[in-house]
Amino acid sequence: MTGTPELKGFATLQARAAIQLVELHRIEGDNGRLLYVASKWAETRRFESLQAVADWLDELTTVGGAA
């Protein structure tokens, strides 16, 4: 896969999210910075970094983690 490390990291997290039935999108915020938006059922969360997304996905995969 070619692309920047950020794009590769995003693609990896997007695949991890899909396993958890989460849609993950990469968007440009009003200030021009990248934002990551995750949606699962009626819940939507916004993240400012890939690390924050990864941490949240880790919570989803732990026993008793938040959905």
PDB file of N, CA, C and O in Angstrom:
ATOM      1  N   MET A   1       0.850  -1.186   0.000  1.00  0.00           N
ATOM      2  CA  MET A   1       0.000   0.000   0.000  1.00  0.00           C
ATOM      3  C   MET A   1       0.886   1.236   0.000  1.00  0.00           C
ATOM      4  O   MET A   1       1.815   1.339   0.802  1.00  0.00           O
ATOM      5  N   THR A   2       0.609   2.149  -0.874  1.00  0.00           N
ATOM      6  CA  THR A   2       1.384   3.379  -0.917  1.00  0.00           C
ATOM      7  C   THR A   2       0.619   4.483  -0.208  1.00  0.00           C
ATOM      8  O   THR A   2      -0.593   4.387  -0.016  1.00  0.00           O
ATOM      9  N   GLY A   3       1.336   5.532   0.179  1.00  0.00           N
ATOM     10  CA  GLY A   3       0.687   6.656   0.848  1.00  0.00           C
ATOM     11  C   GLY A   3       1.476   7.077   2.063  1.00  0.00           C
ATOM     12  O   GLY A   3       2.496   6.481   2.409  1.00  0.00           O
ATOM     13  N   THR A   4       0.985   8.109   2.696  1.00  0.00           N
ATOM     14  CA  THR A   4       1.662   8.631   3.870  1.00  0.00           C
ATOM     15  C   THR A   4       1.439   7.710   5.063  1.00  0.00           C
ATOM     16  O   THR A   4       0.496   6.919   5.072  1.00  0.00           O
ATOM     17  N   PRO A   5       2.305   7.811   6.072  1.00  0.00           N
ATOM     18  CA  PRO A   5       2.090   7.017   7.284  1.00  0.00           C
ATOM     19  C   PRO A   5       0.726   7.302   7.926  1.00  0.00           C
ATOM     20  O   PRO A   5       0.101   6.398   8.481  1.00  0.00           O
ATOM     21  N   GLU A   6       0.265   8.554   7.850  1.00  0.00           N
ATOM     22  CA  GLU A   6      -1.044   8.891   8.424  1.00  0.00           C
ATOM     23  C   GLU A   6      -2.152   8.151   7.691  1.00  0.00           C
ATOM     24  O   GLU A   6      -3.066   7.624   8.324  1.00  0.00           O
ATOM     25  N   LEU A   7      -2.082   8.106   6.362  1.00  0.00           N
ATOM     26  CA  LEU A   7      -3.111   7.405   5.594  1.00  0.00           C
ATOM     27  C   LEU A   7      -3.087   5.906   5.862  1.00  0.00           C
ATOM     28  O   LEU A   7      -4.135   5.267   5.943  1.00  0.00           O
ATOM     29  N   LYS A   8      -1.891   5.351   6.001  1.00  0.00           N
ATOM     30  CA  LYS A   8      -1.775   3.926   6.314  1.00  0.00           C
ATOM     31  C   LYS A   8      -2.346   3.635   7.698  1.00  0.00           C
ATOM     32  O   LYS A   8      -3.061   2.652   7.892  1.00  0.00           O
ATOM     33  N   GLY A   9      -2.022   4.501   8.655  1.00  0.00           N
ATOM     34  CA  GLY A   9      -2.560   4.333  10.002  1.00  0.00           C
ATOM     35  C   GLY A   9      -4.071   4.443  10.017  1.00  0.00           C
ATOM     36  O   GLY A   9      -4.750   3.684  10.709  1.00  0.00           O
ATOM     37  N   PHE A  10      -4.599   5.391   9.252  1.00  0.00           N
ATOM     38  CA  PHE A  10      -6.047   5.552   9.165  1.00  0.00           C
ATOM     39  C   PHE A  10      -6.690   4.308   8.561  1.00  0.00           C
ATOM     40  O   PHE A  10      -7.700   3.825   9.074  1.00  0.00           O
ATOM     41  N   ALA A  11      -6.123   3.791   7.488  1.00  0.00           N
ATOM     42  CA  ALA A  11      -6.680   2.602   6.840  1.00  0.00           C
ATOM     43  C   ALA A  11      -6.696   1.411   7.794  1.00  0.00           C
ATOM     44  O   ALA A  11      -7.653   0.637   7.812  1.00  0.00           O
ATOM     45  N   THR A  12      -5.647   1.268   8.578  1.00  0.00           N
ATOM     46  CA  THR A  12      -5.592   0.184   9.561  1.00  0.00           C
ATOM     47  C   THR A  12      -6.690   0.343  10.605  1.00  0.00           C
ATOM     48  O   THR A  12      -7.387  -0.617  10.934  1.00  0.00           O
ATOM     49  N   LEU A  13      -6.839   1.562  11.124  1.00  0.00           N
ATOM     50  CA  LEU A  13      -7.871   1.801  12.132  1.00  0.00           C
ATOM     51  C   LEU A  13      -9.270   1.685  11.542  1.00  0.00           C
ATOM     52  O   LEU A  13     -10.197   1.249  12.224  1.00  0.00           O
ATOM     53  N   GLN A  14      -9.427   2.069  10.291  1.00  0.00           N
ATOM     54  CA  GLN A  14     -10.730   1.940   9.644  1.00  0.00           C
ATOM     55  C   GLN A  14     -11.115   0.460   9.537  1.00  0.00           C
ATOM     56  O   GLN A  14     -12.279   0.106   9.719  1.00  0.00           O
ATOM     57  N   ALA A  15     -10.148  -0.391   9.246  1.00  0.00           N
ATOM     58  CA  ALA A  15     -10.411  -1.828   9.186  1.00  0.00           C
ATOM     59  C   ALA A  15     -10.740  -2.377  10.570  1.00  0.00           C
ATOM     60  O   ALA A  15     -11.669  -3.171  10.720  1.00  0.00           O
ATOM     61  N   ARG A  16      -9.979  -1.956  11.584  1.00  0.00           N
ATOM     62  CA  ARG A  16     -10.274  -2.376  12.962  1.00  0.00           C
ATOM     63  C   ARG A  16     -11.669  -1.936  13.370  1.00  0.00           C
ATOM     64  O   ARG A  16     -12.402  -2.687  14.013  1.00  0.00           O
ATOM     65  N   ALA A  17     -12.034  -0.718  12.995  1.00  0.00           N
ATOM     66  CA  ALA A  17     -13.354  -0.188  13.338  1.00  0.00           C
ATOM     67  C   ALA A  17     -14.450  -1.013  12.672  1.00  0.00           C
ATOM     68  O   ALA A  17     -15.461  -1.326  13.300  1.00  0.00           O
ATOM     69  N   ALA A  18     -14.255  -1.362  11.419  1.00  0.00           N
ATOM     70  CA  ALA A  18     -15.270  -2.122  10.691  1.00  0.00           C
ATOM     71  C   ALA A  18     -15.559  -3.456  11.369  1.00  0.00           C
ATOM     72  O   ALA A  18     -16.702  -3.913  11.373  1.00  0.00           O
ATOM     73  N   ILE A  19     -14.546  -4.075  11.935  1.00  0.00           N
ATOM     74  CA  ILE A  19     -14.744  -5.335  12.657  1.00  0.00           C
ATOM     75  C   ILE A  19     -15.687  -5.133  13.839  1.00  0.00           C
ATOM     76  O   ILE A  19     -16.428  -6.044  14.209  1.00  0.00           O
ATOM     77  N   GLN A  20     -15.660  -3.937  14.430  1.00  0.00           N
ATOM     78  CA  GLN A  20     -16.522  -3.601  15.567  1.00  0.00           C
ATOM     79  C   GLN A  20     -17.840  -2.954  15.112  1.00  0.00           C
ATOM     80  O   GLN A  20     -18.574  -2.401  15.931  1.00  0.00           O
ATOM     81  N   LEU A  21     -18.135  -3.022  13.814  1.00  0.00           N
ATOM     82  CA  LEU A  21     -19.343  -2.417  13.228  1.00  0.00           C
ATOM     83  C   LEU A  21     -19.367  -0.904  13.401  1.00  0.00           C
ATOM     84  O   LEU A  21     -20.425  -0.307  13.596  1.00  0.00           O
ATOM     85  N   VAL A  22     -18.193  -0.296  13.328  1.00  0.00           N
ATOM     86  CA  VAL A  22     -18.038   1.152  13.459  1.00  0.00           C
ATOM     87  C   VAL A  22     -17.608   1.712  12.110  1.00  0.00           C
ATOM     88  O   VAL A  22     -16.714   1.168  11.462  1.00  0.00           O
ATOM     89  N   GLU A  23     -18.242   2.797  11.692  1.00  0.00           N
ATOM     90  CA  GLU A  23     -17.795   3.515  10.495  1.00  0.00           C
ATOM     91  C   GLU A  23     -16.820   4.593  10.939  1.00  0.00           C
ATOM     92  O   GLU A  23     -17.116   5.355  11.860  1.00  0.00           O
ATOM     93  N   LEU A  24     -15.671   4.663  10.301  1.00  0.00           N
ATOM     94  CA  LEU A  24     -14.661   5.661  10.637  1.00  0.00           C
ATOM     95  C   LEU A  24     -14.378   6.513   9.408  1.00  0.00           C
ATOM     96  O   LEU A  24     -14.085   5.999   8.329  1.00  0.00           O
ATOM     97  N   HIS A  25     -14.473   7.832   9.595  1.00  0.00           N
ATOM     98  CA  HIS A  25     -14.258   8.772   8.495  1.00  0.00           C
ATOM     99  C   HIS A  25     -13.177   9.764   8.874  1.00  0.00           C
ATOM    100  O   HIS A  25     -12.998  10.099  10.045  1.00  0.00           O
ATOM    101  N   ARG A  26     -12.468  10.223   7.873  1.00  0.00           N
ATOM    102  CA  ARG A  26     -11.402  11.224   8.018  1.00  0.00           C
ATOM    103  C   ARG A  26     -11.888  12.476   7.308  1.00  0.00           C
ATOM    104  O   ARG A  26     -12.136  12.453   6.103  1.00  0.00           O
ATOM    105  N   ILE A  27     -12.027  13.576   8.053  1.00  0.00           N
ATOM    106  CA  ILE A  27     -12.550  14.805   7.462  1.00  0.00           C
ATOM    107  C   ILE A  27     -11.661  15.987   7.835  1.00  0.00           C
ATOM    108  O   ILE A  27     -10.839  15.903   8.747  1.00  0.00           O
ATOM    109  N   GLU A  28     -11.840  17.077   7.119  1.00  0.00           N
ATOM    110  CA  GLU A  28     -11.137  18.314   7.443  1.00  0.00           C
ATOM    111  C   GLU A  28     -12.082  19.197   8.242  1.00  0.00           C
ATOM    112  O   GLU A  28     -13.188  19.502   7.794  1.00  0.00           O
ATOM    113  N   GLY A  29     -11.645  19.605   9.424  1.00  0.00           N
ATOM    114  CA  GLY A  29     -12.458  20.460  10.273  1.00  0.00           C
ATOM    115  C   GLY A  29     -12.503  21.885   9.758  1.00  0.00           C
ATOM    116  O   GLY A  29     -11.824  22.228   8.790  1.00  0.00           O
ATOM    117  N   ASP A  30     -13.306  22.715  10.410  1.00  0.00           N
ATOM    118  CA  ASP A  30     -13.440  24.117  10.015  1.00  0.00           C
ATOM    119  C   ASP A  30     -12.113  24.864  10.065  1.00  0.00           C
ATOM    120  O   ASP A  30     -11.898  25.818   9.317  1.00  0.00           O
ATOM    121  N   ASN A  31     -11.223  24.422  10.956  1.00  0.00           N
ATOM    122  CA  ASN A  31      -9.925  25.086  11.104  1.00  0.00           C
ATOM    123  C   ASN A  31      -8.863  24.511  10.160  1.00  0.00           C
ATOM    124  O   ASN A  31      -7.699  24.907  10.218  1.00  0.00           O
ATOM    125  N   GLY A  32      -9.261  23.591   9.307  1.00  0.00           N
ATOM    126  CA  GLY A  32      -8.330  23.004   8.351  1.00  0.00           C
ATOM    127  C   GLY A  32      -7.584  21.788   8.864  1.00  0.00           C
ATOM    128  O   GLY A  32      -6.845  21.158   8.108  1.00  0.00           O
ATOM    129  N   ARG A  33      -7.758  21.443  10.132  1.00  0.00           N
ATOM    130  CA  ARG A  33      -7.077  20.275  10.707  1.00  0.00           C
ATOM    131  C   ARG A  33      -7.896  19.018  10.457  1.00  0.00           C
ATOM    132  O   ARG A  33      -9.117  19.068  10.313  1.00  0.00           O
ATOM    133  N   LEU A  34      -7.198  17.893  10.410  1.00  0.00           N
ATOM    134  CA  LEU A  34      -7.877  16.617  10.223  1.00  0.00           C
ATOM    135  C   LEU A  34      -8.634  16.231  11.482  1.00  0.00           C
ATOM    136  O   LEU A  34      -8.161  16.431  12.601  1.00  0.00           O
ATOM    137  N   LEU A  35      -9.813  15.677  11.274  1.00  0.00           N
ATOM    138  CA  LEU A  35     -10.612  15.114  12.355  1.00  0.00           C
ATOM    139  C   LEU A  35     -11.026  13.714  11.934  1.00  0.00           C
ATOM    140  O   LEU A  35     -11.107  13.405  10.745  1.00  0.00           O
ATOM    141  N   TYR A  36     -11.280  12.890  12.909  1.00  0.00           N
ATOM    142  CA  TYR A  36     -11.729  11.531  12.660  1.00  0.00           C
ATOM    143  C   TYR A  36     -13.074  11.376  13.349  1.00  0.00           C
ATOM    144  O   TYR A  36     -13.219  11.698  14.528  1.00  0.00           O
ATOM    145  N   VAL A  37     -14.059  10.879  12.604  1.00  0.00           N
ATOM    146  CA  VAL A  37     -15.411  10.735  13.125  1.00  0.00           C
ATOM    147  C   VAL A  37     -15.785   9.262  13.059  1.00  0.00           C
ATOM    148  O   VAL A  37     -15.708   8.631  12.004  1.00  0.00           O
ATOM    149  N   ALA A  38     -16.192   8.726  14.207  1.00  0.00           N
ATOM    150  CA  ALA A  38     -16.598   7.333  14.297  1.00  0.00           C
ATOM    151  C   ALA A  38     -18.081   7.274  14.633  1.00  0.00           C
ATOM    152  O   ALA A  38     -18.562   8.010  15.495  1.00  0.00           O
ATOM    153  N   SER A  39     -18.798   6.393  13.945  1.00  0.00           N
ATOM    154  CA  SER A  39     -20.232   6.222  14.185  1.00  0.00           C
ATOM    155  C   SER A  39     -20.537   4.752  14.384  1.00  0.00           C
ATOM    156  O   SER A  39     -20.095   3.890  13.624  1.00  0.00           O
ATOM    157  N   LYS A  40     -21.306   4.491  15.430  1.00  0.00           N
ATOM    158  CA  LYS A  40     -21.791   3.137  15.691  1.00  0.00           C
ATOM    159  C   LYS A  40     -23.223   3.270  16.176  1.00  0.00           C
ATOM    160  O   LYS A  40     -23.481   3.847  17.232  1.00  0.00           O
ATOM    161  N   TRP A  41     -24.143   2.737  15.406  1.00  0.00           N
ATOM    162  CA  TRP A  41     -25.570   2.868  15.670  1.00  0.00           C
ATOM    163  C   TRP A  41     -25.920   4.347  15.812  1.00  0.00           C
ATOM    164  O   TRP A  41     -25.687   5.111  14.875  1.00  0.00           O
ATOM    165  N   ALA A  42     -26.465   4.775  16.934  1.00  0.00           N
ATOM    166  CA  ALA A  42     -26.883   6.179  17.102  1.00  0.00           C
ATOM    167  C   ALA A  42     -25.809   7.030  17.771  1.00  0.00           C
ATOM    168  O   ALA A  42     -26.056   8.194  18.088  1.00  0.00           O
ATOM    169  N   GLU A  43     -24.633   6.476  17.989  1.00  0.00           N
ATOM    170  CA  GLU A  43     -23.555   7.199  18.670  1.00  0.00           C
ATOM    171  C   GLU A  43     -22.525   7.690  17.653  1.00  0.00           C
ATOM    172  O   GLU A  43     -22.098   6.944  16.773  1.00  0.00           O
ATOM    173  N   THR A  44     -22.143   8.935  17.787  1.00  0.00           N
ATOM    174  CA  THR A  44     -21.096   9.513  16.946  1.00  0.00           C
ATOM    175  C   THR A  44     -20.065  10.167  17.842  1.00  0.00           C
ATOM    176  O   THR A  44     -20.409  10.896  18.772  1.00  0.00           O
ATOM    177  N   ARG A  45     -18.795   9.903  17.558  1.00  0.00           N
ATOM    178  CA  ARG A  45     -17.701  10.494  18.332  1.00  0.00           C
ATOM    179  C   ARG A  45     -16.703  11.150  17.396  1.00  0.00           C
ATOM    180  O   ARG A  45     -16.469  10.693  16.278  1.00  0.00           O
ATOM    181  N   ARG A  46     -16.125  12.235  17.887  1.00  0.00           N
ATOM    182  CA  ARG A  46     -15.113  12.968  17.122  1.00  0.00           C
ATOM    183  C   ARG A  46     -13.775  12.825  17.834  1.00  0.00           C
ATOM    184  O   ARG A  46     -13.698  12.916  19.059  1.00  0.00           O
ATOM    185  N   PHE A  47     -12.724  12.600  17.054  1.00  0.00           N
ATOM    186  CA  PHE A  47     -11.382  12.447  17.600  1.00  0.00           C
ATOM    187  C   PHE A  47     -10.431  13.369  16.854  1.00  0.00           C
ATOM    188  O   PHE A  47     -10.599  13.614  15.659  1.00  0.00           O
ATOM    189  N   GLU A  48      -9.441  13.874  17.561  1.00  0.00           N
ATOM    190  CA  GLU A  48      -8.473  14.778  16.943  1.00  0.00           C
ATOM    191  C   GLU A  48      -7.176  14.087  16.548  1.00  0.00           C
ATOM    192  O   GLU A  48      -6.310  14.705  15.928  1.00  0.00           O
ATOM    193  N   SER A  49      -7.032  12.807  16.901  1.00  0.00           N
ATOM    194  CA  SER A  49      -5.804  12.094  16.541  1.00  0.00           C
ATOM    195  C   SER A  49      -6.106  10.622  16.294  1.00  0.00           C
ATOM    196  O   SER A  49      -7.097  10.078  16.782  1.00  0.00           O
ATOM    197  N   LEU A  50      -5.227   9.997  15.527  1.00  0.00           N
ATOM    198  CA  LEU A  50      -5.361   8.558  15.308  1.00  0.00           C
ATOM    199  C   LEU A  50      -5.154   7.788  16.602  1.00  0.00           C
ATOM    200  O   LEU A  50      -5.775   6.745  16.810  1.00  0.00           O
ATOM    201  N   GLN A  51      -4.285   8.294  17.477  1.00  0.00           N
ATOM    202  CA  GLN A  51      -4.058   7.621  18.753  1.00  0.00           C
ATOM    203  C   GLN A  51      -5.334   7.603  19.588  1.00  0.00           C
ATOM    204  O   GLN A  51      -5.633   6.605  20.244  1.00  0.00           O
ATOM    205  N   ALA A  52      -6.084   8.695  19.567  1.00  0.00           N
ATOM    206  CA  ALA A  52      -7.350   8.745  20.307  1.00  0.00           C
ATOM    207  C   ALA A  52      -8.347   7.735  19.738  1.00  0.00           C
ATOM    208  O   ALA A  52      -9.088   7.103  20.490  1.00  0.00           O
ATOM    209  N   VAL A  53      -8.366   7.583  18.418  1.00  0.00           N
ATOM    210  CA  VAL A  53      -9.231   6.583  17.792  1.00  0.00           C
ATOM    211  C   VAL A  53      -8.802   5.187  18.232  1.00  0.00           C
ATOM    212  O   VAL A  53      -9.637   4.367  18.612  1.00  0.00           O
ATOM    213  N   ALA A  54      -7.501   4.920  18.181  1.00  0.00           N
ATOM    214  CA  ALA A  54      -6.982   3.608  18.569  1.00  0.00           C
ATOM    215  C   ALA A  54      -7.323   3.288  20.017  1.00  0.00           C
ATOM    216  O   ALA A  54      -7.708   2.163  20.333  1.00  0.00           O
ATOM    217  N   ASP A  55      -7.182   4.271  20.896  1.00  0.00           N
ATOM    218  CA  ASP A  55      -7.510   4.057  22.308  1.00  0.00           C
ATOM    219  C   ASP A  55      -8.981   3.707  22.476  1.00  0.00           C
ATOM    220  O   ASP A  55      -9.323   2.808  23.243  1.00  0.00           O
ATOM    221  N   TRP A  56      -9.854   4.412  21.764  1.00  0.00           N
ATOM    222  CA  TRP A  56     -11.288   4.148  21.860  1.00  0.00           C
ATOM    223  C   TRP A  56     -11.619   2.755  21.325  1.00  0.00           C
ATOM    224  O   TRP A  56     -12.419   2.034  21.921  1.00  0.00           O
ATOM    225  N   LEU A  57     -11.003   2.377  20.198  1.00  0.00           N
ATOM    226  CA  LEU A  57     -11.238   1.038  19.661  1.00  0.00           C
ATOM    227  C   LEU A  57     -10.746  -0.032  20.630  1.00  0.00           C
ATOM    228  O   LEU A  57     -11.362  -1.092  20.745  1.00  0.00           O
ATOM    229  N   ASP A  58      -9.642   0.234  21.328  1.00  0.00           N
ATOM    230  CA  ASP A  58      -9.162  -0.700  22.347  1.00  0.00           C
ATOM    231  C   ASP A  58     -10.210  -0.888  23.433  1.00  0.00           C
ATOM    232  O   ASP A  58     -10.423  -2.005  23.903  1.00  0.00           O
ATOM    233  N   GLU A  59     -10.867   0.202  23.837  1.00  0.00           N
ATOM    234  CA  GLU A  59     -11.933   0.110  24.842  1.00  0.00           C
ATOM    235  C   GLU A  59     -13.077  -0.763  24.344  1.00  0.00           C
ATOM    236  O   GLU A  59     -13.641  -1.545  25.110  1.00  0.00           O
ATOM    237  N   LEU A  60     -13.419  -0.635  23.071  1.00  0.00           N
ATOM    238  CA  LEU A  60     -14.517  -1.427  22.512  1.00  0.00           C
ATOM    239  C   LEU A  60     -14.210  -2.917  22.521  1.00  0.00           C
ATOM    240  O   LEU A  60     -15.113  -3.742  22.654  1.00  0.00           O
ATOM    241  N   THR A  61     -12.937  -3.258  22.379  1.00  0.00           N
ATOM    242  CA  THR A  61     -12.578  -4.669  22.267  1.00  0.00           C
ATOM    243  C   THR A  61     -12.318  -5.333  23.612  1.00  0.00           C
ATOM    244  O   THR A  61     -12.154  -6.552  23.675  1.00  0.00           O
ATOM    245  N   THR A  62     -12.278  -4.548  24.693  1.00  0.00           N
ATOM    246  CA  THR A  62     -12.098  -5.152  26.008  1.00  0.00           C
ATOM    247  C   THR A  62     -13.432  -5.655  26.529  1.00  0.00           C
ATOM    248  O   THR A  62     -14.486  -5.125  26.179  1.00  0.00           O
ATOM    249  N   VAL A  63     -13.380  -6.660  27.349  1.00  0.00           N
ATOM    250  CA  VAL A  63     -14.603  -7.208  27.929  1.00  0.00           C
ATOM    251  C   VAL A  63     -15.272  -6.132  28.762  1.00  0.00           C
ATOM    252  O   VAL A  63     -14.651  -5.534  29.641  1.00  0.00           O
ATOM    253  N   GLY A  64     -16.541  -5.891  28.479  1.00  0.00           N
ATOM    254  CA  GLY A  64     -17.275  -4.870  29.219  1.00  0.00           C
ATOM    255  C   GLY A  64     -16.974  -3.463  28.774  1.00  0.00           C
ATOM    256  O   GLY A  64     -17.350  -2.509  29.454  1.00  0.00           O
ATOM    257  N   GLY A  65     -16.291  -3.305  27.624  1.00  0.00           N
ATOM    258  CA  GLY A  65     -15.955  -1.970  27.134  1.00  0.00           C
ATOM    259  C   GLY A  65     -17.179  -1.210  26.684  1.00  0.00           C
ATOM    260  O   GLY A  65     -18.231  -1.797  26.431  1.00  0.00           O
ATOM    261  N   ALA A  66     -17.037   0.095  26.585  1.00  0.00           N
ATOM    262  CA  ALA A  66     -18.146   0.945  26.158  1.00  0.00           C
ATOM    263  C   ALA A  66     -18.436   0.712  24.685  1.00  0.00           C
ATOM    264  O   ALA A  66     -17.519   0.487  23.896  1.00  0.00           O
ATOM    265  N   ALA A  67     -19.673   0.764  24.325  1.00  0.00           N
ATOM    266  CA  ALA A  67     -20.074   0.603  22.922  1.00  0.00           C
ATOM    267  C   ALA A  67     -20.214   1.940  22.254  1.00  0.00           C
ATOM    268  O   ALA A  67     -20.545   2.007  21.071  1.00  0.00           O
TER     269      ALA A  67
END
